[in-house]
């Protein structure tokens, strides 16, 4: 257990529905990342926050995706009008940024299946 | 585009033997490298990291080697155990870690008892 928690662990939804995932990072960590992982692939970066500021979003993050970290602690990732192609494992990672290298610690992930 | 990749998608080793998992990267600006282990249904677990000013770093039963000349990274696991069976990913970022991680596809390590 890395100290990063995600909820729910599994989500099955019908195409067109909205879903929201939550990530609670390690408490003193100021950076929080969202990644997506499909079967047989490595995680792909979606977006990240430093404290409450969203600093970068990848091209993978379409306008149906939105992420927030309102108080600089937990974060939510919402997918609107889900599509079958959204089926994947959604991973959250957190880190403490300081001078030098930064190690990201991952949560267990939320596995999404869109029917 | 620049990417991180792995030479071997699968690796089978006998219990007790040493394992070597390789990784190539193409971003010459990469200065921080991490190996993660991922078991089925779980998130990636940090194993060991290395900065670009180092060639070698050792942990408990694991060693990471970095060859910046050929942009190659390897993970050595000594006395491989059944519990080492998992998918291993190398990941890198640049600017001393101030960029998102770029992952390769992963190598599946199977330990034969």
Interface residues (C-beta under 8 A of the other chain):
Chain A: X2 X4 X6 X33 X35 X40 X41 X42 X43 X44 X45 X48 X56 X58 X91 X93 X95 X97 X99 X100 X101 X102 X103 X104 X105 X106 X107 X108 X109 X111
Chain B: X4 X31 X32 X34 X36 X41 X42 X43 X44 X45 X46 X49 X51 X89 X91 X93 X96 X97 X98 X100 X101 X102 X103 X104 X105 X106
